[in-house]
Structures are given as structure tokens and as C-alpha cells.
């Protein structure tokens, strides 16, 4: 499956650098998003470096998921594609 990084997981005054909100293609409900919990996610930059993570939970009611990556993600990752396996 393929997804797009929407944003960091954020609070009012802070953000969490290794947690991202991802919109997965073809997932439009909270129930379908819950089925993805535990799946592996990989992000690859232009230099072929990869950062891996896993789906932690659903985020909101429109099918977005929260992904915990192994280390902090760069800001340039927002809007880029990820692979959900």
C-alpha cells in the first residue's frame, strides 16, 4: 500500500519528531485504519536512505493513521510518499 505523510503529530505548543500522521490510499474510515495497526512503514529519501516505523493507531475519523518511526523525521518528509507493508 502507499500513503502520504500529512504532518507531525502535534499538540498546541509542541510536536513529536518521530511520530507522523499518514493518509493511506484507499482507507477512508476509522475501522479500516484500525486494521493497519502493527504494519511496517518505510520512508525513502532521494539519496536512498530509509527510515522505518510501524503503525501505532488510528488518527481521527477519516482514516488517517499515526506512525511511530525509529528516529526523528526531517521536515522535508511532509508531503512525501511512504510504503505500508
PDB file of N, CA, C and O in Angstrom, chain B, residues numbered from 101:
ATOM      1  N   UNK B 101       0.842  -1.183   0.000  1.00  0.00           N
ATOM      2  CA  UNK B 101       0.000   0.000   0.000  1.00  0.00           C
ATOM      3  C   UNK B 101       0.879   1.236   0.000  1.00  0.00           C
ATOM      4  O   UNK B 101       2.064   1.186   0.333  1.00  0.00           O
ATOM      5  N   UNK B 102       0.285   2.311  -0.371  1.00  0.00           N
ATOM      6  CA  UNK B 102       1.015   3.566  -0.441  1.00  0.00           C
ATOM      7  C   UNK B 102       0.294   4.622   0.385  1.00  0.00           C
ATOM      8  O   UNK B 102      -0.934   4.622   0.471  1.00  0.00           O
ATOM      9  N   UNK B 103       1.052   5.511   0.984  1.00  0.00           N
ATOM     10  CA  UNK B 103       0.479   6.585   1.773  1.00  0.00           C
ATOM     11  C   UNK B 103       1.271   7.865   1.620  1.00  0.00           C
ATOM     12  O   UNK B 103       2.346   7.880   1.020  1.00  0.00           O
ATOM     13  N   UNK B 104       0.729   8.935   2.168  1.00  0.00           N
ATOM     14  CA  UNK B 104       1.376  10.248   2.117  1.00  0.00           C
ATOM     15  C   UNK B 104       1.478  10.789   3.538  1.00  0.00           C
ATOM     16  O   UNK B 104       0.512  10.740   4.299  1.00  0.00           O
ATOM     17  N   UNK B 105       2.654  11.306   3.889  1.00  0.00           N
ATOM     18  CA  UNK B 105       2.845  11.915   5.203  1.00  0.00           C
ATOM     19  C   UNK B 105       2.140  13.264   5.218  1.00  0.00           C
ATOM     20  O   UNK B 105       2.416  14.131   4.389  1.00  0.00           O
ATOM     21  N   UNK B 106       1.228  13.429   6.171  1.00  0.00           N
ATOM     22  CA  UNK B 106       0.434  14.649   6.250  1.00  0.00           C
ATOM     23  C   UNK B 106       1.122  15.692   7.124  1.00  0.00           C
ATOM     24  O   UNK B 106       1.256  16.850   6.728  1.00  0.00           O
ATOM     25  N   UNK B 107       1.563  15.275   8.323  1.00  0.00           N
ATOM     26  CA  UNK B 107       2.177  16.217   9.253  1.00  0.00           C
ATOM     27  C   UNK B 107       2.785  15.449  10.416  1.00  0.00           C
ATOM     28  O   UNK B 107       2.597  14.240  10.546  1.00  0.00           O
ATOM     29  N   UNK B 108       3.514  16.165  11.253  1.00  0.00           N
ATOM     30  CA  UNK B 108       3.954  15.610  12.524  1.00  0.00           C
ATOM     31  C   UNK B 108       2.746  15.447  13.435  1.00  0.00           C
ATOM     32  O   UNK B 108       1.725  16.105  13.240  1.00  0.00           O
ATOM     33  N   UNK B 109       2.859  14.574  14.429  1.00  0.00           N
ATOM     34  CA  UNK B 109       1.843  14.534  15.484  1.00  0.00           C
ATOM     35  C   UNK B 109       2.110  15.745  16.359  1.00  0.00           C
ATOM     36  O   UNK B 109       3.207  15.892  16.900  1.00  0.00           O
ATOM     37  N   UNK B 110       1.116  16.617  16.504  1.00  0.00           N
ATOM     38  CA  UNK B 110       1.346  17.895  17.159  1.00  0.00           C
ATOM     39  C   UNK B 110       0.365  18.153  18.285  1.00  0.00           C
ATOM     40  O   UNK B 110      -0.767  17.669  18.292  1.00  0.00           O
ATOM     41  N   UNK B 111       0.846  18.934  19.230  1.00  0.00           N
ATOM     42  CA  UNK B 111      -0.001  19.480  20.265  1.00  0.00           C
ATOM     43  C   UNK B 111      -0.126  20.969  20.035  1.00  0.00           C
ATOM     44  O   UNK B 111       0.234  21.476  18.973  1.00  0.00           O
ATOM     45  N   UNK B 112      -0.623  21.651  21.005  1.00  0.00           N
ATOM     46  CA  UNK B 112      -0.814  23.093  20.846  1.00  0.00           C
ATOM     47  C   UNK B 112       0.514  23.839  20.793  1.00  0.00           C
ATOM     48  O   UNK B 112       0.667  24.775  20.008  1.00  0.00           O
ATOM     49  N   UNK B 113       1.468  23.436  21.615  1.00  0.00           N
ATOM     50  CA  UNK B 113       2.747  24.149  21.689  1.00  0.00           C
ATOM     51  C   UNK B 113       3.939  23.290  21.297  1.00  0.00           C
ATOM     52  O   UNK B 113       5.050  23.812  21.205  1.00  0.00           O
ATOM     53  N   UNK B 114       3.756  22.007  21.064  1.00  0.00           N
ATOM     54  CA  UNK B 114       4.879  21.110  20.784  1.00  0.00           C
ATOM     55  C   UNK B 114       4.565  20.199  19.606  1.00  0.00           C
ATOM     56  O   UNK B 114       3.421  20.099  19.162  1.00  0.00           O
ATOM     57  N   UNK B 115       5.600  19.542  19.112  1.00  0.00           N
ATOM     58  CA  UNK B 115       5.416  18.485  18.129  1.00  0.00           C
ATOM     59  C   UNK B 115       6.307  17.315  18.521  1.00  0.00           C
ATOM     60  O   UNK B 115       7.284  17.484  19.251  1.00  0.00           O
ATOM     61  N   UNK B 116       5.967  16.141  18.038  1.00  0.00           N
ATOM     62  CA  UNK B 116       6.729  14.944  18.324  1.00  0.00           C
ATOM     63  C   UNK B 116       7.476  14.562  17.058  1.00  0.00           C
ATOM     64  O   UNK B 116       6.850  14.241  16.048  1.00  0.00           O
ATOM     65  N   UNK B 117       8.796  14.591  17.093  1.00  0.00           N
ATOM     66  CA  UNK B 117       9.615  14.440  15.893  1.00  0.00           C
ATOM     67  C   UNK B 117       9.607  13.083  15.243  1.00  0.00           C
ATOM     68  O   UNK B 117       9.858  12.977  14.043  1.00  0.00           O
ATOM     69  N   UNK B 118       9.324  12.028  16.008  1.00  0.00           N
ATOM     70  CA  UNK B 118       9.361  10.693  15.409  1.00  0.00           C
ATOM     71  C   UNK B 118       7.976  10.114  15.164  1.00  0.00           C
ATOM     72  O   UNK B 118       7.857   8.948  14.788  1.00  0.00           O
ATOM     73  N   UNK B 119       6.924  10.907  15.369  1.00  0.00           N
ATOM     74  CA  UNK B 119       5.566  10.428  15.121  1.00  0.00           C
ATOM     75  C   UNK B 119       4.924  11.289  14.035  1.00  0.00           C
ATOM     76  O   UNK B 119       4.899  12.517  14.117  1.00  0.00           O
ATOM     77  N   UNK B 120       4.406  10.600  13.014  1.00  0.00           N
ATOM     78  CA  UNK B 120       3.826  11.298  11.880  1.00  0.00           C
ATOM     79  C   UNK B 120       2.400  10.825  11.652  1.00  0.00           C
ATOM     80  O   UNK B 120       2.052   9.688  11.972  1.00  0.00           O
ATOM     81  N   UNK B 121       1.578  11.707  11.097  1.00  0.00           N
ATOM     82  CA  UNK B 121       0.226  11.356  10.673  1.00  0.00           C
ATOM     83  C   UNK B 121       0.303  11.033   9.186  1.00  0.00           C
ATOM     84  O   UNK B 121       0.804  11.836   8.399  1.00  0.00           O
ATOM     85  N   UNK B 122      -0.197   9.851   8.799  1.00  0.00           N
ATOM     86  CA  UNK B 122      -0.102   9.382   7.424  1.00  0.00           C
ATOM     87  C   UNK B 122      -1.496   9.094   6.888  1.00  0.00           C
ATOM     88  O   UNK B 122      -2.311   8.466   7.563  1.00  0.00           O
ATOM     89  N   UNK B 123      -1.766   9.558   5.670  1.00  0.00           N
ATOM     90  CA  UNK B 123      -3.014   9.263   4.964  1.00  0.00           C
ATOM     91  C   UNK B 123      -2.721   8.124   3.994  1.00  0.00           C
ATOM     92  O   UNK B 123      -1.934   8.287   3.062  1.00  0.00           O
ATOM     93  N   UNK B 124      -3.357   6.966   4.211  1.00  0.00           N
ATOM     94  CA  UNK B 124      -3.134   5.787   3.378  1.00  0.00           C
ATOM     95  C   UNK B 124      -4.162   5.760   2.261  1.00  0.00           C
ATOM     96  O   UNK B 124      -5.353   5.972   2.489  1.00  0.00           O
ATOM     97  N   UNK B 125      -3.692   5.499   1.059  1.00  0.00           N
ATOM     98  CA  UNK B 125      -4.560   5.469  -0.119  1.00  0.00           C
ATOM     99  C   UNK B 125      -5.560   4.319   0.005  1.00  0.00           C
ATOM    100  O   UNK B 125      -5.177   3.179   0.270  1.00  0.00           O
ATOM    101  N   UNK B 126      -6.826   4.624  -0.186  1.00  0.00           N
ATOM    102  CA  UNK B 126      -7.874   3.620  -0.145  1.00  0.00           C
ATOM    103  C   UNK B 126      -8.474   3.383   1.227  1.00  0.00           C
ATOM    104  O   UNK B 126      -9.376   2.558   1.370  1.00  0.00           O
ATOM    105  N   UNK B 127      -7.990   4.094   2.245  1.00  0.00           N
ATOM    106  CA  UNK B 127      -8.517   3.947   3.600  1.00  0.00           C
ATOM    107  C   UNK B 127      -9.253   5.233   3.947  1.00  0.00           C
ATOM    108  O   UNK B 127      -8.655   6.308   3.998  1.00  0.00           O
ATOM    109  N   UNK B 128     -10.573   5.115   4.187  1.00  0.00           N
ATOM    110  CA  UNK B 128     -11.371   6.316   4.407  1.00  0.00           C
ATOM    111  C   UNK B 128     -12.204   6.259   5.679  1.00  0.00           C
ATOM    112  O   UNK B 128     -13.030   7.140   5.913  1.00  0.00           O
ATOM    113  N   UNK B 129     -11.998   5.231   6.507  1.00  0.00           N
ATOM    114  CA  UNK B 129     -12.776   5.151   7.741  1.00  0.00           C
ATOM    115  C   UNK B 129     -11.878   4.729   8.899  1.00  0.00           C
ATOM    116  O   UNK B 129     -10.791   4.185   8.701  1.00  0.00           O
ATOM    117  N   UNK B 130     -12.352   4.990  10.095  1.00  0.00           N
ATOM    118  CA  UNK B 130     -11.598   4.662  11.290  1.00  0.00           C
ATOM    119  C   UNK B 130     -11.436   3.149  11.453  1.00  0.00           C
ATOM    120  O   UNK B 130     -10.397   2.685  11.922  1.00  0.00           O
ATOM    121  N   UNK B 131     -12.455   2.383  11.070  1.00  0.00           N
ATOM    122  CA  UNK B 131     -12.389   0.930  11.190  1.00  0.00           C
ATOM    123  C   UNK B 131     -11.320   0.338  10.272  1.00  0.00           C
ATOM    124  O   UNK B 131     -10.587  -0.564  10.677  1.00  0.00           O
ATOM    125  N   UNK B 132     -11.227   0.837   9.043  1.00  0.00           N
ATOM    126  CA  UNK B 132     -10.191   0.355   8.122  1.00  0.00           C
ATOM    127  C   UNK B 132      -8.804   0.762   8.598  1.00  0.00           C
ATOM    128  O   UNK B 132      -7.840   0.021   8.406  1.00  0.00           O
ATOM    129  N   UNK B 133      -8.696   1.937   9.218  1.00  0.00           N
ATOM    130  CA  UNK B 133      -7.409   2.393   9.739  1.00  0.00           C
ATOM    131  C   UNK B 133      -6.958   1.528  10.905  1.00  0.00           C
ATOM    132  O   UNK B 133      -5.765   1.260  11.045  1.00  0.00           O
ATOM    133  N   UNK B 134      -7.890   1.085  11.746  1.00  0.00           N
ATOM    134  CA  UNK B 134      -7.539   0.217  12.865  1.00  0.00           C
ATOM    135  C   UNK B 134      -6.989  -1.121  12.395  1.00  0.00           C
ATOM    136  O   UNK B 134      -6.205  -1.748  13.108  1.00  0.00           O
ATOM    137  N   UNK B 135      -7.384  -1.570  11.210  1.00  0.00           N
ATOM    138  CA  UNK B 135      -6.888  -2.833  10.662  1.00  0.00           C
ATOM    139  C   UNK B 135      -5.419  -2.747  10.266  1.00  0.00           C
ATOM    140  O   UNK B 135      -4.768  -3.779  10.107  1.00  0.00           O
ATOM    141  N   UNK B 136      -4.886  -1.544  10.105  1.00  0.00           N
ATOM    142  CA  UNK B 136      -3.490  -1.362   9.712  1.00  0.00           C
ATOM    143  C   UNK B 136      -2.526  -1.321  10.891  1.00  0.00           C
ATOM    144  O   UNK B 136      -1.313  -1.278  10.687  1.00  0.00           O
ATOM    145  N   UNK B 137      -3.031  -1.332  12.105  1.00  0.00           N
ATOM    146  CA  UNK B 137      -2.167  -1.229  13.291  1.00  0.00           C
ATOM    147  C   UNK B 137      -1.191  -2.394  13.313  1.00  0.00           C
ATOM    148  O   UNK B 137      -1.579  -3.554  13.177  1.00  0.00           O
ATOM    149  N   UNK B 138       0.103  -2.059  13.489  1.00  0.00           N
ATOM    150  CA  UNK B 138       1.155  -3.064  13.532  1.00  0.00           C
ATOM    151  C   UNK B 138       1.890  -3.250  12.224  1.00  0.00           C
ATOM    152  O   UNK B 138       2.927  -3.913  12.204  1.00  0.00           O
ATOM    153  N   UNK B 139       1.395  -2.690  11.126  1.00  0.00           N
ATOM    154  CA  UNK B 139       2.039  -2.829   9.822  1.00  0.00           C
ATOM    155  C   UNK B 139       3.316  -1.989   9.773  1.00  0.00           C
ATOM    156  O   UNK B 139       3.419  -0.956  10.435  1.00  0.00           O
ATOM    157  N   UNK B 140       4.281  -2.446   8.984  1.00  0.00           N
ATOM    158  CA  UNK B 140       5.552  -1.745   8.824  1.00  0.00           C
ATOM    159  C   UNK B 140       5.403  -0.623   7.796  1.00  0.00           C
ATOM    160  O   UNK B 140       4.679  -0.760   6.810  1.00  0.00           O
ATOM    161  N   UNK B 141       6.100   0.488   8.044  1.00  0.00           N
ATOM    162  CA  UNK B 141       6.077   1.647   7.153  1.00  0.00           C
ATOM    163  C   UNK B 141       7.520   2.037   6.859  1.00  0.00           C
ATOM    164  O   UNK B 141       8.343   2.094   7.773  1.00  0.00           O
ATOM    165  N   UNK B 142       7.838   2.306   5.585  1.00  0.00           N
ATOM    166  CA  UNK B 142       9.181   2.751   5.224  1.00  0.00           C
ATOM    167  C   UNK B 142       9.104   4.039   4.423  1.00  0.00           C
ATOM    168  O   UNK B 142       8.244   4.200   3.556  1.00  0.00           O
ATOM    169  N   UNK B 143      10.014   4.952   4.725  1.00  0.00           N
ATOM    170  CA  UNK B 143      10.142   6.219   4.000  1.00  0.00           C
ATOM    171  C   UNK B 143      11.535   6.258   3.411  1.00  0.00           C
ATOM    172  O   UNK B 143      12.508   5.991   4.116  1.00  0.00           O
ATOM    173  N   UNK B 144      11.652   6.582   2.138  1.00  0.00           N
ATOM    174  CA  UNK B 144      12.941   6.636   1.454  1.00  0.00           C
ATOM    175  C   UNK B 144      13.130   8.034   0.886  1.00  0.00           C
ATOM    176  O   UNK B 144      12.240   8.574   0.229  1.00  0.00           O
ATOM    177  N   UNK B 145      14.324   8.626   1.150  1.00  0.00           N
ATOM    178  CA  UNK B 145      14.584   9.953   0.597  1.00  0.00           C
ATOM    179  C   UNK B 145      15.271   9.830  -0.759  1.00  0.00           C
ATOM    180  O   UNK B 145      15.417   8.722  -1.276  1.00  0.00           O
ATOM    181  N   UNK B 146      15.684  10.922  -1.326  1.00  0.00           N
ATOM    182  CA  UNK B 146      16.273  10.918  -2.666  1.00  0.00           C
ATOM    183  C   UNK B 146      17.643  10.255  -2.702  1.00  0.00           C
ATOM    184  O   UNK B 146      18.081   9.820  -3.766  1.00  0.00           O
ATOM    185  N   UNK B 147      18.331  10.167  -1.566  1.00  0.00           N
ATOM    186  CA  UNK B 147      19.644   9.519  -1.509  1.00  0.00           C
ATOM    187  C   UNK B 147      19.535   8.044  -1.145  1.00  0.00           C
ATOM    188  O   UNK B 147      20.533   7.414  -0.794  1.00  0.00           O
ATOM    189  N   UNK B 148      18.318   7.488  -1.229  1.00  0.00           N
ATOM    190  CA  UNK B 148      18.051   6.081  -0.943  1.00  0.00           C
ATOM    191  C   UNK B 148      18.283   5.688   0.510  1.00  0.00           C
ATOM    192  O   UNK B 148      18.475   4.509   0.806  1.00  0.00           O
ATOM    193  N   UNK B 149      18.268   6.657   1.418  1.00  0.00           N
ATOM    194  CA  UNK B 149      18.294   6.348   2.849  1.00  0.00           C
ATOM    195  C   UNK B 149      16.873   6.068   3.295  1.00  0.00           C
ATOM    196  O   UNK B 149      15.939   6.741   2.859  1.00  0.00           O
ATOM    197  N   UNK B 150      16.700   5.077   4.161  1.00  0.00           N
ATOM    198  CA  UNK B 150      15.355   4.717   4.592  1.00  0.00           C
ATOM    199  C   UNK B 150      15.219   4.862   6.098  1.00  0.00           C
ATOM    200  O   UNK B 150      16.170   4.650   6.849  1.00  0.00           O
ATOM    201  N   UNK B 151      14.026   5.225   6.519  1.00  0.00           N
ATOM    202  CA  UNK B 151      13.660   5.261   7.934  1.00  0.00           C
ATOM    203  C   UNK B 151      12.405   4.407   8.055  1.00  0.00           C
ATOM    204  O   UNK B 151      11.431   4.609   7.330  1.00  0.00           O
ATOM    205  N   UNK B 152      12.440   3.452   8.979  1.00  0.00           N
ATOM    206  CA  UNK B 152      11.312   2.546   9.131  1.00  0.00           C
ATOM    207  C   UNK B 152      10.542   2.857  10.405  1.00  0.00           C
ATOM    208  O   UNK B 152      11.065   3.467  11.338  1.00  0.00           O
ATOM    209  N   UNK B 153       9.296   2.426  10.419  1.00  0.00           N
ATOM    210  CA  UNK B 153       8.445   2.612  11.579  1.00  0.00           C
ATOM    211  C   UNK B 153       7.289   1.640  11.512  1.00  0.00           C
ATOM    212  O   UNK B 153       7.256   0.754  10.659  1.00  0.00           O
ATOM    213  N   UNK B 154       6.338   1.811  12.421  1.00  0.00           N
ATOM    214  CA  UNK B 154       5.155   0.961  12.380  1.00  0.00           C
ATOM    215  C   UNK B 154       3.925   1.777  12.755  1.00  0.00           C
ATOM    216  O   UNK B 154       4.008   2.781  13.462  1.00  0.00           O
ATOM    217  N   UNK B 155       2.786   1.313  12.261  1.00  0.00           N
ATOM    218  CA  UNK B 155       1.519   1.984  12.518  1.00  0.00           C
ATOM    219  C   UNK B 155       1.137   1.725  13.968  1.00  0.00           C
ATOM    220  O   UNK B 155       1.071   0.576  14.406  1.00  0.00           O
ATOM    221  N   UNK B 156       0.886   2.805  14.713  1.00  0.00           N
ATOM    222  CA  UNK B 156       0.574   2.688  16.136  1.00  0.00           C
ATOM    223  C   UNK B 156      -0.923   2.698  16.391  1.00  0.00           C
ATOM    224  O   UNK B 156      -1.414   1.911  17.201  1.00  0.00           O
ATOM    225  N   UNK B 157      -1.662   3.577  15.712  1.00  0.00           N
ATOM    226  CA  UNK B 157      -3.099   3.675  15.962  1.00  0.00           C
ATOM    227  C   UNK B 157      -3.752   4.501  14.864  1.00  0.00           C
ATOM    228  O   UNK B 157      -3.079   5.094  14.020  1.00  0.00           O
ATOM    229  N   UNK B 158      -5.076   4.523  14.898  1.00  0.00           N
ATOM    230  CA  UNK B 158      -5.828   5.396  14.003  1.00  0.00           C
ATOM    231  C   UNK B 158      -5.728   6.827  14.528  1.00  0.00           C
ATOM    232  O   UNK B 158      -5.524   7.049  15.721  1.00  0.00           O
ATOM    233  N   UNK B 159      -5.875   7.792  13.623  1.00  0.00           N
ATOM    234  CA  UNK B 159      -5.796   9.192  13.998  1.00  0.00           C
ATOM    235  C   UNK B 159      -7.007   9.900  13.416  1.00  0.00           C
ATOM    236  O   UNK B 159      -7.053  10.166  12.215  1.00  0.00           O
ATOM    237  N   UNK B 160      -7.974  10.203  14.243  1.00  0.00           N
ATOM    238  CA  UNK B 160      -9.178  10.872  13.770  1.00  0.00           C
ATOM    239  C   UNK B 160     -10.178   9.891  13.194  1.00  0.00           C
ATOM    240  O   UNK B 160     -10.044   8.680  13.374  1.00  0.00           O
ATOM    241  N   UNK B 161     -11.176  10.409  12.502  1.00  0.00           N
ATOM    242  CA  UNK B 161     -12.265   9.593  11.974  1.00  0.00           C
ATOM    243  C   UNK B 161     -12.217   9.413  10.463  1.00  0.00           C
ATOM    244  O   UNK B 161     -13.081   8.736   9.904  1.00  0.00           O
ATOM    245  N   UNK B 162     -11.235   9.997   9.787  1.00  0.00           N
ATOM    246  CA  UNK B 162     -11.229   9.954   8.323  1.00  0.00           C
ATOM    247  C   UNK B 162     -10.227   8.970   7.740  1.00  0.00           C
ATOM    248  O   UNK B 162      -9.920   9.048   6.550  1.00  0.00           O
ATOM    249  N   UNK B 163      -9.708   8.046   8.544  1.00  0.00           N
ATOM    250  CA  UNK B 163      -8.833   7.010   8.013  1.00  0.00           C
ATOM    251  C   UNK B 163      -7.352   7.292   8.097  1.00  0.00           C
ATOM    252  O   UNK B 163      -6.558   6.503   7.585  1.00  0.00           O
ATOM    253  N   UNK B 164      -6.948   8.375   8.715  1.00  0.00           N
ATOM    254  CA  UNK B 164      -5.524   8.630   8.902  1.00  0.00           C
ATOM    255  C   UNK B 164      -4.974   7.723  10.002  1.00  0.00           C
ATOM    256  O   UNK B 164      -5.717   7.279  10.878  1.00  0.00           O
ATOM    257  N   UNK B 165      -3.662   7.451   9.950  1.00  0.00           N
ATOM    258  CA  UNK B 165      -3.028   6.627  10.966  1.00  0.00           C
ATOM    259  C   UNK B 165      -1.838   7.369  11.558  1.00  0.00           C
ATOM    260  O   UNK B 165      -1.267   8.257  10.925  1.00  0.00           O
ATOM    261  N   UNK B 166      -1.471   6.994  12.782  1.00  0.00           N
ATOM    262  CA  UNK B 166      -0.309   7.560  13.458  1.00  0.00           C
ATOM    263  C   UNK B 166       0.811   6.547  13.379  1.00  0.00           C
ATOM    264  O   UNK B 166       0.635   5.391  13.764  1.00  0.00           O
ATOM    265  N   UNK B 167       1.973   6.975  12.879  1.00  0.00           N
ATOM    266  CA  UNK B 167       3.109   6.089  12.666  1.00  0.00           C
ATOM    267  C   UNK B 167       4.257   6.511  13.575  1.00  0.00           C
ATOM    268  O   UNK B 167       4.625   7.685  13.613  1.00  0.00           O
ATOM    269  N   UNK B 168       4.823   5.549  14.309  1.00  0.00           N
ATOM    270  CA  UNK B 168       5.996   5.785  15.138  1.00  0.00           C
ATOM    271  C   UNK B 168       7.227   5.337  14.365  1.00  0.00           C
ATOM    272  O   UNK B 168       7.387   4.149  14.086  1.00  0.00           O
ATOM    273  N   UNK B 169       8.091   6.273  14.018  1.00  0.00           N
ATOM    274  CA  UNK B 169       9.317   5.958  13.302  1.00  0.00           C
ATOM    275  C   UNK B 169      10.449   5.744  14.302  1.00  0.00           C
ATOM    276  O   UNK B 169      10.364   6.176  15.451  1.00  0.00           O
ATOM    277  N   UNK B 170      11.517   5.069  13.849  1.00  0.00           N
ATOM    278  CA  UNK B 170      12.610   4.706  14.746  1.00  0.00           C
ATOM    279  C   UNK B 170      13.438   5.908  15.188  1.00  0.00           C
ATOM    280  O   UNK B 170      14.048   5.879  16.256  1.00  0.00           O
ATOM    281  N   UNK B 171      13.464   6.956  14.383  1.00  0.00           N
ATOM    282  CA  UNK B 171      14.159   8.180  14.770  1.00  0.00           C
ATOM    283  C   UNK B 171      13.408   9.369  14.211  1.00  0.00           C
ATOM    284  O   UNK B 171      12.430   9.195  13.484  1.00  0.00           O
ATOM    285  N   UNK B 172      13.842  10.559  14.534  1.00  0.00           N
ATOM    286  CA  UNK B 172      13.139  11.758  14.107  1.00  0.00           C
ATOM    287  C   UNK B 172      13.115  11.920  12.599  1.00  0.00           C
ATOM    288  O   UNK B 172      14.083  11.606  11.908  1.00  0.00           O
ATOM    289  N   UNK B 173      12.003  12.411  12.108  1.00  0.00           N
ATOM    290  CA  UNK B 173      11.833  12.605  10.670  1.00  0.00           C
ATOM    291  C   UNK B 173      12.173  14.048  10.301  1.00  0.00           C
ATOM    292  O   UNK B 173      11.898  14.965  11.075  1.00  0.00           O
ATOM    293  N   UNK B 174      12.770  14.258   9.121  1.00  0.00           N
ATOM    294  CA  UNK B 174      13.038  15.626   8.687  1.00  0.00           C
ATOM    295  C   UNK B 174      11.755  16.314   8.229  1.00  0.00           C
ATOM    296  O   UNK B 174      10.795  15.648   7.841  1.00  0.00           O
ATOM    297  N   UNK B 175      11.739  17.615   8.273  1.00  0.00           N
ATOM    298  CA  UNK B 175      10.574  18.369   7.838  1.00  0.00           C
ATOM    299  C   UNK B 175      10.287  18.205   6.359  1.00  0.00           C
ATOM    300  O   UNK B 175       9.146  18.371   5.926  1.00  0.00           O
ATOM    301  N   UNK B 176      11.325  17.876   5.565  1.00  0.00           N
ATOM    302  CA  UNK B 176      11.140  17.680   4.130  1.00  0.00           C
ATOM    303  C   UNK B 176      10.308  16.440   3.822  1.00  0.00           C
ATOM    304  O   UNK B 176       9.880  16.252   2.683  1.00  0.00           O
ATOM    305  N   UNK B 177      10.075  15.593   4.823  1.00  0.00           N
ATOM    306  CA  UNK B 177       9.298  14.372   4.607  1.00  0.00           C
ATOM    307  C   UNK B 177       7.811  14.660   4.459  1.00  0.00           C
ATOM    308  O   UNK B 177       7.078  13.833   3.917  1.00  0.00           O
ATOM    309  N   UNK B 178       7.354  15.805   4.925  1.00  0.00           N
ATOM    310  CA  UNK B 178       5.929  16.135   4.836  1.00  0.00           C
ATOM    311  C   UNK B 178       5.531  16.263   3.367  1.00  0.00           C
ATOM    312  O   UNK B 178       6.154  16.999   2.602  1.00  0.00           O
ATOM    313  N   UNK B 179       4.488  15.537   2.992  1.00  0.00           N
ATOM    314  CA  UNK B 179       4.016  15.529   1.613  1.00  0.00           C
ATOM    315  C   UNK B 179       4.630  14.447   0.758  1.00  0.00           C
ATOM    316  O   UNK B 179       4.220  14.275  -0.390  1.00  0.00           O
ATOM    317  N   UNK B 180       5.600  13.708   1.273  1.00  0.00           N
ATOM    318  CA  UNK B 180       6.227  12.659   0.502  1.00  0.00           C
ATOM    319  C   UNK B 180       5.523  11.318   0.722  1.00  0.00           C
ATOM    320  O   UNK B 180       4.710  11.173   1.636  1.00  0.00           O
ATOM    321  N   UNK B 181       5.845  10.349  -0.121  1.00  0.00           N
ATOM    322  CA  UNK B 181       5.163   9.055  -0.082  1.00  0.00           C
ATOM    323  C   UNK B 181       5.907   8.074   0.821  1.00  0.00           C
ATOM    324  O   UNK B 181       7.126   8.137   0.980  1.00  0.00           O
ATOM    325  N   UNK B 182       5.125   7.164   1.408  1.00  0.00           N
ATOM    326  CA  UNK B 182       5.665   6.074   2.213  1.00  0.00           C
ATOM    327  C   UNK B 182       5.031   4.771   1.735  1.00  0.00           C
ATOM    328  O   UNK B 182       3.976   4.772   1.101  1.00  0.00           O
ATOM    329  N   UNK B 183       5.691   3.664   2.051  1.00  0.00           N
ATOM    330  CA  UNK B 183       5.165   2.343   1.711  1.00  0.00           C
ATOM    331  C   UNK B 183       4.704   1.667   2.995  1.00  0.00           C
ATOM    332  O   UNK B 183       5.443   1.605   3.977  1.00  0.00           O
ATOM    333  N   UNK B 184       3.471   1.160   2.976  1.00  0.00           N
ATOM    334  CA  UNK B 184       2.903   0.441   4.108  1.00  0.00           C
ATOM    335  C   UNK B 184       2.828  -1.031   3.702  1.00  0.00           C
ATOM    336  O   UNK B 184       2.170  -1.384   2.724  1.00  0.00           O
ATOM    337  N   UNK B 185       3.513  -1.884   4.469  1.00  0.00           N
ATOM    338  CA  UNK B 185       3.541  -3.318   4.114  1.00  0.00           C
ATOM    339  C   UNK B 185       2.940  -4.157   5.217  1.00  0.00           C
ATOM    340  O   UNK B 185       2.877  -5.381   5.097  1.00  0.00           O
TER     341      UNK B 185
END
